[in-house]
């Protein structure tokens, strides 16, 4: 192999390698990023109308209004609210919102009286002296019998 041939071969390889590698990107110093303009007005929907807003407000007041009135009455005017709810037949709602504690105490005292009467009926007799009242002379012992001993009220 000749030196000239080898040099030509290396030169050909260098040119092929140079064509395979892409050229480096040259940075442009004047290129800057600019963000898109920001709009200060909120996006609007084409389907919204003043009638929909008014209807939404009325529905909101229809839900929030009665609950606010009911909660204020429950906090500050309990007897009045209970009377009105019972008058219109809303006993369960009245018991839930404004429970009547006096009825509970009355019911509890009635239950206590029933319990006490039941316990007096079930009361066991206290321990009492059940020894028979008899004297020694009332006991007759057969002398002819084979008696091992006697004492107290009996014989063995």
DRENTOR-566422 format. One record per residue (C-alpha): x, z, y; residue number from 1. Coordinates in steps of 0.05 Angstrom, whole numbers, plus 5000, padded with zeros to 4 digits. Layout:
<rs>
[[X Z Y] NUM]
...
</rs>
This chain:
<rs>
[[5000 5000 5000] 1]
[[5027 4980 5066] 2]
[[5027 5026 5127] 3]
[[4992 4974 5169] 4]
[[4936 4967 5118] 5]
[[4928 5042 5114] 6]
[[4924 5048 5190] 7]
[[4871 4994 5192] 8]
[[4832 5030 5137] 9]
[[4834 5096 5177] 10]
[[4813 5059 5240] 11]
[[4753 5029 5204] 12]
[[4732 5098 5178] 13]
[[4736 5128 5248] 14]
[[4691 5074 5277] 15]
[[4640 5083 5221] 16]
[[4640 5159 5232] 17]
[[4631 5150 5307] 18]
[[4569 5108 5296] 19]
[[4538 5161 5250] 20]
[[4544 5219 5299] 21]
[[4495 5215 5358] 22]
[[4525 5221 5427] 23]
[[4518 5291 5459] 24]
[[4461 5302 5506] 25]
[[4483 5305 5577] 26]
[[4448 5361 5616] 27]
[[4414 5341 5680] 28]
[[4429 5394 5732] 29]
[[4370 5378 5777] 30]
[[4315 5382 5725] 31]
[[4272 5447 5733] 32]
[[4209 5471 5700] 33]
[[4148 5476 5744] 34]
[[4087 5515 5718] 35]
[[4018 5485 5726] 36]
[[3979 5508 5788] 37]
[[3937 5571 5778] 38]
[[3866 5570 5802] 39]
[[3839 5634 5834] 40]
[[3766 5618 5820] 41]
[[3740 5636 5751] 42]
[[3717 5580 5706] 43]
[[3643 5567 5712] 44]
[[3596 5548 5656] 45]
[[3548 5491 5667] 46]
[[3493 5528 5629] 47]
[[3491 5591 5673] 48]
[[3437 5595 5725] 49]
[[3409 5650 5770] 50]
[[3347 5655 5727] 51]
[[3390 5674 5666] 52]
[[3427 5726 5706] 53]
[[3361 5756 5731] 54]
[[3332 5757 5661] 55]
[[3395 5791 5635] 56]
[[3390 5844 5690] 57]
[[3316 5857 5675] 58]
[[3330 5865 5601] 59]
[[3388 5912 5617] 60]
[[3344 5954 5663] 61]
[[3290 5953 5610] 62]
[[3337 5985 5560] 63]
[[3379 6029 5605] 64]
[[3323 6053 5651] 65]
[[3279 6089 5601] 66]
[[3338 6119 5565] 67]
[[3365 6147 5631] 68]
[[3297 6176 5649] 69]
[[3289 6206 5579] 70]
[[3358 6237 5581] 71]
[[3347 6268 5650] 72]
[[3281 6297 5628] 73]
[[3313 6323 5564] 74]
[[3368 6357 5604] 75]
[[3328 6388 5660] 76]
[[3253 6388 5642] 77]
[[3250 6405 5567] 78]
[[3182 6439 5564] 79]
[[3149 6384 5606] 80]
[[3180 6329 5563] 81]
[[3159 6364 5498] 82]
[[3087 6372 5522] 83]
[[3082 6299 5542] 84]
[[3112 6274 5477] 85]
[[3065 6318 5436] 86]
[[3006 6295 5479] 87]
[[3020 6222 5461] 88]
[[3030 6238 5387] 89]
[[3105 6231 5384] 90]
[[3119 6296 5346] 91]
[[3180 6272 5308] 92]
[[3212 6246 5372] 93]
[[3195 6311 5407] 94]
[[3227 6351 5350] 95]
[[3289 6307 5353] 96]
[[3299 6307 5429] 97]
[[3272 6375 5448] 98]
[[3267 6421 5387] 99]
[[3219 6479 5394] 100]
[[3258 6541 5375] 101]
[[3200 6589 5384] 102]
[[3162 6554 5327] 103]
[[3224 6559 5285] 104]
[[3230 6634 5298] 105]
[[3156 6644 5283] 106]
[[3163 6605 5218] 107]
[[3225 6644 5200] 108]
[[3191 6711 5212] 109]
[[3132 6690 5169] 110]
[[3180 6669 5114] 111]
[[3216 6736 5120] 112]
[[3151 6774 5113] 113]
[[3133 6734 5051] 114]
[[3202 6747 5022] 115]
[[3197 6822 5036] 116]
[[3128 6826 5003] 117]
[[3154 6789 4943] 118]
[[3214 6836 4936] 119]
[[3168 6897 4940] 120]
[[3127 6869 4883] 121]
[[3189 6856 4842] 122]
[[3221 6923 4858] 123]
[[3246 6958 4796] 124]
[[3229 7031 4788] 125]
[[3284 7078 4809] 126]
[[3318 7121 4756] 127]
[[3272 7179 4741] 128]
[[3279 7238 4694] 129]
[[3238 7219 4634] 130]
[[3255 7280 4592] 131]
[[3191 7308 4559] 132]
[[3167 7375 4585] 133]
[[3165 7420 4523] 134]
[[3194 7487 4503] 135]
[[3233 7507 4442] 136]
[[3174 7542 4412] 137]
[[3135 7477 4410] 138]
[[3185 7450 4360] 139]
[[3171 7470 4287] 140]
[[3227 7463 4237] 141]
[[3213 7463 4163] 142]
[[3259 7518 4135] 143]
[[3254 7495 4064] 144]
[[3284 7427 4082] 145]
[[3358 7415 4076] 146]
[[3378 7426 4149] 147]
[[3449 7413 4170] 148]
[[3440 7442 4238] 149]
[[3393 7448 4297] 150]
[[3403 7447 4371] 151]
[[3365 7429 4432] 152]
[[3300 7395 4412] 153]
[[3318 7368 4345] 154]
[[3346 7381 4277] 155]
[[3392 7342 4233] 156]
</rs>
